[in-house]
Amino acid sequence: MLHKFPSIIKSSRIKTLNPCISLSRFCHSKAKVGFDTLNQPSAQNNVAVFWDLDNKPPNSFPPFEAAVKLKAAASSFGIVRSMVAYANQHSFSLVPRVVREQRRERKLLNQLENKGVIKSIEPYICKVCGRRFYTNEKLVNHFKQIHEREHQKRLNQIESARGSRRVKLVGKYSMKMEKYKNAARDVLIPKVGYGLADELKRAGFWVGTVSNRPQAADVALRDHMVDVMDRRKAECLVLVSDDSDFVGILKEAKLRCLKTVVVGDADDGALKRVADAGFSWTEILMGKAKKEAVSVVGKWKDRDILKRLEWTYNPEVERKLNGCEDLFDIDDESQDQDFDNTDDENSCDSGAWWELETESDGDASELQ
């Protein structure tokens, strides 16, 4: 019967013969402070990304693609904990020249397709219902007449509901609403701007809108950075801007022993001279910044190791590490005894300490 379970018997014998094996799971040894701690893998830094959209908007690149590439590059410096972008209302309503040209070309193609001059090789497919159309304009009309109205009805139902019924409706329509948003992004043209805020939110950014007053976005972004530093939420700050007004906040971050990275197009800008590392938008989009970040992080680790190797004398710490408290106490007692002996010897001398021995007294003592 027992030969069927040899592994169970073997494990029980090990536990009984060597009880330290079973106790080792519940014991934690404290690492000694010294050179052994330098070989331990250091924890990754918490990274916070701050984007000044007024100064550095993604005009020549799709917003979602630029945000995803920026997040991938920032993740090379550590774990990305927060991503923030600030801009005024004018920046979100502005349409870049590249987007205007694309819309003009699309309008011209629609006119040629309606006249039969050109014909698309592949049909236009609706991503909601799967219907096929041979012209883009018919697809847009179909999307507006059917799917946009259905989406508006769902929104009205959710807005009018209250309590648990509202929660149930949101859960019921969540998949359909998400499918509609993904399809509308490629079919419909945004009524205001070119969907900058929605694209950044889709990439994981928190987007803040400020007033159109000058420097309003800079002040809000600077306050947010100071709040993150005060709460110690990040050890590495990534700033997307070329504005020299942020030089002071970068210097403050370096005084607090934080790593700073700047993303901007100015090669010899004031921000890149102050920051620990700097990259351009081209390097971010091409993935070159992500490769160079490995060497940058390696230099930071070497710098931290050198700082840890700097010798500083703390008598209390040295006594505890070396176990020399008793030796120091013995030395103090011996020194006290020596001082006591010298006092006793001085007290044995005849006469008070203020009375000086004259020559006549000295000759009398020699004669005796």
C-alpha positions as CSV (number, residue, x, y, z in Angstrom):
1,M,0.0,0.0,0.0
2,L,2.8,2.4,0.9
3,H,4.8,1.7,-2.2
4,K,2.2,3.5,-4.2
5,F,3.0,6.8,-2.6
6,P,6.9,7.0,-2.4
7,S,7.0,10.8,-2.9
8,I,4.7,11.4,0.1
9,I,6.9,9.2,2.4
10,K,10.1,10.9,1.1
11,S,8.8,14.4,1.7
12,S,7.7,13.5,5.3
13,R,11.1,12.1,6.1
14,I,12.8,15.2,4.9
15,K,10.6,17.4,7.1
16,T,11.2,15.3,10.2
17,L,15.0,14.9,9.7
18,N,15.6,18.5,8.8
19,P,13.0,20.8,10.4
20,C,14.9,23.9,9.2
21,I,13.5,23.3,5.7
22,S,9.9,23.7,6.9
23,L,10.8,26.7,9.0
24,S,12.7,28.5,6.3
25,R,9.4,29.4,4.6
26,F,8.3,31.5,7.5
27,C,11.7,33.1,8.4
28,H,12.9,36.4,6.8
29,S,16.5,37.4,7.0
30,K,17.4,41.0,7.0
31,A,20.0,42.0,4.4
32,K,23.2,43.5,5.8
33,V,24.1,47.0,4.8
34,G,27.2,46.9,2.7
35,F,28.5,45.8,-0.6
36,D,25.9,43.0,-0.9
37,T,23.1,45.5,-1.3
38,L,24.7,46.9,-4.4
39,N,24.2,43.7,-6.2
40,Q,20.5,43.5,-5.5
41,P,18.2,44.6,-8.3
42,S,16.9,48.1,-7.8
43,A,13.2,48.8,-8.0
44,Q,11.9,50.6,-11.1
45,N,11.2,54.3,-11.0
46,N,7.7,55.7,-11.1
47,V,7.4,57.9,-14.2
48,A,5.0,60.9,-14.7
49,V,4.5,62.4,-18.2
50,F,3.5,66.0,-18.6
51,W,2.5,67.3,-22.1
52,D,2.3,71.0,-22.9
53,L,-0.1,70.9,-25.9
54,D,0.0,74.7,-26.4
55,N,3.7,74.6,-27.1
56,K,4.1,71.1,-28.6
57,P,0.9,69.8,-30.2
58,P,1.1,66.7,-32.5
59,N,0.4,68.6,-35.7
60,S,2.3,66.5,-38.1
61,F,1.5,63.2,-36.5
62,P,-1.8,61.4,-35.6
63,P,-2.5,62.2,-31.9
64,F,-3.2,58.6,-30.9
65,E,0.0,57.3,-32.5
66,A,2.1,60.1,-31.0
67,A,0.6,59.4,-27.5
68,V,1.2,55.7,-27.7
69,K,4.8,56.1,-28.9
70,L,5.4,58.7,-26.1
71,K,4.1,56.3,-23.5
72,A,6.3,53.4,-24.9
73,A,9.4,55.7,-24.7
74,A,8.5,56.8,-21.1
75,S,8.0,53.2,-20.0
76,S,11.7,52.6,-20.7
77,F,12.6,54.8,-17.8
78,G,10.3,53.0,-15.3
79,I,6.6,52.3,-14.6
80,V,4.4,55.0,-16.0
81,R,2.0,56.0,-13.2
82,S,0.4,59.2,-14.7
83,M,0.1,61.0,-18.0
84,V,-1.2,64.5,-18.1
85,A,-1.8,67.0,-21.0
86,Y,-2.9,70.6,-20.7
87,A,-4.1,73.1,-23.4
88,N,-6.4,76.0,-23.8
89,Q,-9.7,75.8,-25.7
90,H,-8.2,77.3,-28.8
91,S,-5.7,74.4,-29.1
92,F,-8.5,71.8,-29.1
93,S,-10.6,73.7,-31.7
94,L,-7.6,74.3,-34.1
95,V,-7.3,72.1,-37.1
96,P,-3.7,71.5,-38.3
97,R,-2.8,72.1,-41.9
98,V,-2.0,68.4,-42.5
99,V,-5.6,67.5,-41.4
100,R,-7.1,70.2,-43.5
101,E,-5.3,68.9,-46.6
102,Q,-6.5,65.3,-45.9
103,R,-10.1,66.5,-45.6
104,R,-9.8,68.4,-48.8
105,E,-8.5,65.4,-50.7
106,R,-11.2,63.2,-49.2
107,K,-13.9,65.6,-50.4
108,L,-12.4,65.6,-53.9
109,L,-12.3,61.8,-54.0
110,N,-16.0,61.7,-53.0
111,Q,-16.9,63.9,-55.9
112,L,-15.0,61.8,-58.4
113,E,-16.6,58.6,-57.0
114,N,-20.1,60.0,-57.3
115,K,-19.5,61.1,-61.0
116,G,-18.1,57.6,-61.8
117,V,-14.7,58.9,-62.8
118,I,-12.9,56.7,-60.3
119,K,-13.9,53.5,-58.6
120,S,-12.6,52.0,-55.4
121,I,-10.9,48.7,-55.7
122,E,-12.3,47.4,-52.3
123,P,-15.8,48.3,-51.1
124,Y,-16.3,50.5,-48.0
125,I,-17.4,48.3,-45.1
126,C,-19.5,49.6,-42.2
127,K,-17.7,48.5,-39.0
128,V,-21.0,48.5,-37.0
129,C,-23.3,46.4,-39.1
130,G,-20.9,45.0,-41.8
131,R,-22.8,46.4,-44.9
132,R,-20.7,47.2,-48.0
133,F,-20.9,50.4,-50.1
134,Y,-19.1,51.3,-53.3
135,T,-18.7,55.0,-52.5
136,N,-17.6,56.6,-49.3
137,E,-20.4,59.2,-49.4
138,K,-23.1,56.4,-49.2
139,L,-21.3,54.9,-46.2
140,V,-21.3,58.3,-44.4
141,N,-25.0,58.8,-45.1
142,H,-25.8,55.3,-43.9
143,F,-23.8,55.8,-40.8
144,K,-25.5,59.1,-40.0
145,Q,-29.1,58.0,-40.7
146,I,-28.9,54.7,-38.8
147,H,-26.1,54.3,-36.4
148,E,-25.7,57.9,-35.2
149,R,-29.5,58.0,-34.4
150,E,-29.3,54.7,-32.5
151,H,-26.4,56.0,-30.5
152,Q,-28.2,59.2,-29.7
153,K,-31.2,57.2,-28.5
154,R,-29.0,55.2,-26.2
155,L,-27.5,58.3,-24.7
156,N,-30.9,59.8,-24.1
157,Q,-32.1,56.6,-22.3
158,I,-29.0,56.7,-20.0
159,E,-29.4,60.4,-19.3
160,S,-33.1,60.0,-18.4
161,A,-32.6,56.9,-16.1
162,R,-31.7,57.1,-12.4
163,G,-30.3,54.8,-9.8
164,S,-29.9,51.1,-10.6
165,R,-31.7,51.3,-13.9
166,R,-29.1,53.8,-15.1
167,V,-26.3,51.4,-14.1
168,K,-28.0,48.5,-15.9
169,L,-28.4,50.5,-19.1
170,V,-24.7,51.6,-19.0
171,G,-23.7,47.9,-18.7
172,K,-26.1,46.9,-21.4
173,Y,-25.0,49.4,-24.0
174,S,-21.3,49.7,-23.2
175,M,-20.2,47.2,-25.9
176,K,-22.4,48.8,-28.6
177,M,-21.3,52.4,-27.6
178,E,-17.6,51.4,-27.8
179,K,-18.1,49.8,-31.2
180,Y,-19.9,52.9,-32.4
181,K,-17.0,55.2,-31.2
182,N,-14.4,53.1,-32.9
183,A,-16.3,53.1,-36.2
184,A,-17.3,56.8,-36.1
185,R,-13.6,57.8,-35.6
186,D,-12.9,56.6,-39.2
187,V,-16.2,57.7,-40.8
188,L,-17.4,61.0,-39.3
189,I,-15.5,64.3,-39.2
190,P,-15.4,65.9,-35.7
191,K,-17.6,69.0,-35.5
192,V,-15.0,70.9,-33.5
193,G,-11.3,70.5,-34.1
194,Y,-9.9,67.1,-35.2
195,G,-10.6,65.0,-32.0
196,L,-7.3,65.8,-30.2
197,A,-8.7,65.4,-26.7
198,D,-10.6,62.2,-27.5
199,E,-7.5,60.6,-29.1
200,L,-5.3,61.4,-26.2
201,K,-7.9,60.1,-23.7
202,R,-8.1,56.9,-25.7
203,A,-4.3,56.6,-25.4
204,G,-4.5,56.9,-21.6
205,F,-3.8,60.6,-21.0
206,W,-5.7,62.8,-18.6
207,V,-6.6,65.9,-20.6
208,G,-7.1,69.3,-18.9
209,T,-8.7,72.3,-20.6
210,V,-7.8,75.8,-19.3
211,S,-8.9,79.3,-20.3
212,N,-7.6,81.1,-23.3
213,R,-5.5,83.5,-21.1
214,P,-1.8,83.6,-22.0
215,Q,0.4,81.2,-20.0
216,A,-2.7,79.6,-18.4
217,A,-1.7,76.1,-19.6
218,D,1.9,76.6,-18.4
219,V,0.7,77.6,-14.9
220,A,-1.6,74.6,-14.6
221,L,1.0,72.2,-15.8
222,R,3.6,73.7,-13.5
223,D,1.3,73.4,-10.5
224,H,0.5,69.8,-11.4
225,M,4.2,69.0,-11.5
226,V,4.9,70.6,-8.1
227,D,2.0,68.6,-6.6
228,V,3.4,65.4,-7.9
229,M,6.8,66.2,-6.5
230,D,5.4,67.2,-3.1
231,R,3.5,64.0,-2.8
232,R,6.5,61.9,-4.1
233,K,4.4,60.1,-6.7
234,A,7.2,59.9,-9.2
235,E,11.0,59.6,-9.3
236,C,11.3,60.5,-13.0
237,L,9.5,63.4,-14.8
238,V,9.0,63.4,-18.6
239,L,8.2,66.9,-20.0
240,V,7.0,67.4,-23.5
241,S,7.7,71.1,-24.3
242,D,10.2,73.6,-25.6
243,D,9.1,76.4,-23.4
244,S,11.9,77.9,-21.4
245,D,9.5,78.9,-18.6
246,F,9.8,75.3,-17.2
247,V,13.6,75.6,-16.5
248,G,12.9,76.6,-12.9
249,I,10.7,73.6,-12.3
250,L,13.3,71.2,-13.8
251,K,16.0,72.7,-11.5
252,E,13.7,72.2,-8.6
253,A,13.2,68.6,-9.6
254,K,16.9,68.0,-9.8
255,L,17.4,69.5,-6.3
256,R,14.9,66.9,-5.0
257,C,17.0,64.2,-6.6
258,L,14.5,63.4,-9.4
259,K,15.4,62.3,-12.9
260,T,14.2,64.7,-15.7
261,V,13.6,63.9,-19.4
262,V,12.6,66.5,-22.0
263,V,10.9,65.8,-25.4
264,G,11.1,68.7,-27.8
265,D,12.4,69.8,-31.2
266,A,14.9,72.4,-30.0
267,D,18.3,70.6,-30.2
268,D,20.1,73.1,-28.0
269,G,17.2,74.4,-26.0
270,A,17.3,75.6,-22.4
271,L,15.2,72.7,-21.2
272,K,17.5,70.0,-22.7
273,R,20.6,71.7,-21.1
274,V,19.1,71.4,-17.7
275,A,17.4,68.0,-18.0
276,D,19.2,64.6,-17.5
277,A,18.2,63.4,-21.0
278,G,16.5,64.9,-24.1
279,F,14.9,63.5,-27.2
280,S,13.1,64.9,-30.3
281,W,9.7,64.0,-31.7
282,T,11.3,62.1,-34.6
283,E,13.3,60.0,-32.2
284,I,10.2,59.2,-30.2
285,L,8.2,58.1,-33.3
286,M,11.0,56.1,-34.8
287,G,11.6,54.2,-31.6
288,K,15.2,55.5,-31.3
289,A,14.5,57.1,-27.9
290,K,13.3,53.8,-26.5
291,K,16.6,52.2,-27.4
292,E,18.7,55.1,-26.1
293,A,16.8,55.1,-22.8
294,V,18.5,51.8,-21.9
295,S,21.9,53.4,-21.8
296,V,20.5,56.5,-20.0
297,V,19.0,54.3,-17.2
298,G,22.3,52.4,-16.9
299,K,24.1,55.7,-16.3
300,W,21.6,56.7,-13.7
301,K,22.1,53.3,-11.9
302,D,25.9,53.8,-12.0
303,R,25.5,57.3,-10.5
304,D,23.3,55.9,-7.7
305,I,25.9,53.2,-6.9
306,L,28.7,55.8,-6.7
307,K,26.6,57.9,-4.3
308,R,26.0,54.8,-2.1
309,L,29.8,54.1,-2.1
310,E,30.6,57.6,-0.8
311,W,31.9,57.1,2.8
312,T,30.2,59.1,5.6
313,Y,31.1,58.6,9.2
314,N,28.3,58.2,11.7
315,P,29.6,57.0,15.1
316,E,26.3,55.5,16.3
317,V,25.9,53.5,13.1
318,E,29.5,52.3,13.1
319,R,29.1,51.1,16.7
320,K,26.0,49.1,15.9
321,L,27.4,47.6,12.7
322,N,30.7,46.6,14.2
323,G,29.4,45.7,17.7
324,C,32.0,47.9,19.4
325,E,29.7,49.6,22.0
326,D,31.4,47.7,24.9
327,L,34.8,48.5,23.7
328,F,34.0,52.2,23.6
329,D,32.5,52.0,27.1
330,I,35.6,50.2,28.4
331,D,37.9,52.9,26.8
332,D,35.8,55.6,28.4
333,E,36.0,54.0,31.8
334,S,39.8,53.5,31.6
335,Q,40.2,57.2,30.6
336,D,38.1,58.2,33.6
337,Q,40.3,56.1,35.8
338,D,43.4,57.6,34.4
339,F,42.1,61.1,35.1
340,D,41.2,60.0,38.7
341,N,44.7,58.6,39.2
342,T,46.3,61.8,38.1
343,D,44.1,63.8,40.4
344,D,45.1,61.6,43.3
345,E,48.8,62.0,42.5
346,N,48.4,65.7,42.4
347,S,46.5,65.7,45.7
348,C,49.3,63.8,47.4
349,D,51.8,66.7,46.9
350,S,52.3,68.9,49.9
351,G,50.9,72.3,49.9
352,A,48.2,73.9,48.1
353,W,48.3,74.3,44.3
354,W,48.5,78.0,44.5
355,E,51.6,78.1,46.8
356,L,54.8,78.2,44.8
357,E,57.9,76.4,46.1
358,T,60.7,79.0,46.7
359,E,64.5,78.3,46.5
360,S,65.0,78.5,50.3
361,D,62.3,75.8,50.8
362,G,63.9,73.6,48.2
363,D,67.4,73.9,49.9
364,A,65.9,73.1,53.3
365,S,64.3,70.0,52.0
366,E,67.5,68.8,50.5
367,L,69.4,69.3,53.8
368,Q,66.9,67.3,55.7
